[in-house]
Amino acid sequence: MTDPPPPTSRRALRAAVEDPRPEPGARRRAARRRGIVVLTVIGALLAWGVIALLFSVLAPGDAQPAGAPAADRGPAPWATALPVPTLRGATPPEQSAAPAEAPAPAPADGLCAEAAVTEALAAGDDAAVIAAAGGAAAFRERVASGAVPCIDLADPARVWVVVNKQRPYAPLEYAPSPLVSAGTAADAGHAILRTDAAAALTQMVAAARAAGAGEIGAQNGYRAYGMQRSIYDAQVAQRGAAGADLVSARPGFSEHQSGLAVDIVPCDPACGTLDDLAGTPADAWIRDHAWEYGWIVRYEEGYTAITGYAYEPWHLRYVGTDLARAYREGGFHSLEEFFELPPAPDYAD
């Protein structure tokens, strides 16, 4: 027979049943377990944040729900909340480089506000306009800059007018006035020009004769719009349109219509044709000295891609002594280059 437990043991058992609180050591162990759980959760959240940041930097555009259509996918919330760093020297993803700024317009030139210029323009004194601009070289530079609106390179009444396959007269039937006979060799045919060009041609022919370059005659000075149409149509009939465009201008596009252009021929002893000029003493003298009298060879050899015309050593263009000197000294070979205009090898249509 077993003895009953001591009274003290029964009291302790009853006290444990009535008071469920754990002993102090058990409470400490529970607290440690709760702390470990909290730290584990915090660590997981921090790790997820780091992974999310790396993913947003390396592939921000790919953070889309799997299987969603491209048009319906939106950026993940964390991807929009976190800034995307930009590598130095690189364009940020999904951004385009800023468009290049348009070049600033040339600053206005004060030439047009000068009284000497406005008075000379009103009087039709082109030489005085060029002098007021600081001379021919300065005039060329200022006009080529595009900042001198009062100097119109399309004005057929001015010696600086530029007519080519891209720059017709306005109106197409323009006619200069007054016109006079060139007054050169009798057998050269009838040629009329503007008064200033006619006087300059007379002086040039006399100088060539005095220098022993032979007699120079003039053909094909001013040609009216209607006459140019007849000449061009005849060239088309003979050569076809493409061939005609190399040797003859369409009506409304010919320098001859300005009264500032002339075709010259050698007349020693008798006047020949246009094709007879090249290689003669007159040809050599013209190339070396015509600029002294305000003339330039308009369509030089090797510049068809700029002027649109085949080499014509006989086709001279009057620009006045000031501009002709600047043209010569500047080493230019076309008026398009001289005034920095686009080449005109073909017509617009």
VENZIKA-V250584 format. One record per helix or strand of 2 or more residues. SS is the DSSP state (helix for helix, strand for strand). FROM is the first residue (numbers start at 1). TO is the last residue. If there is no record, write none. Layout:
ss = [SS	SS]
from = [FROM	FROM]
to = [TO	TO]
//
This chain:
ss = [helix	helix	helix	helix	helix	helix	helix	helix	strand	helix	strand	helix	strand	helix	helix	strand	helix	helix	strand	helix	strand	helix	helix]
from = [7	24	60	77	110	115	126	136	179	186	192	195	216	225	255	261	274	281	295	304	312	321	335]
to = [18	58	62	81	113	123	132	144	181	188	194	210	219	247	258	267	276	293	299	307	318	329	338]
//
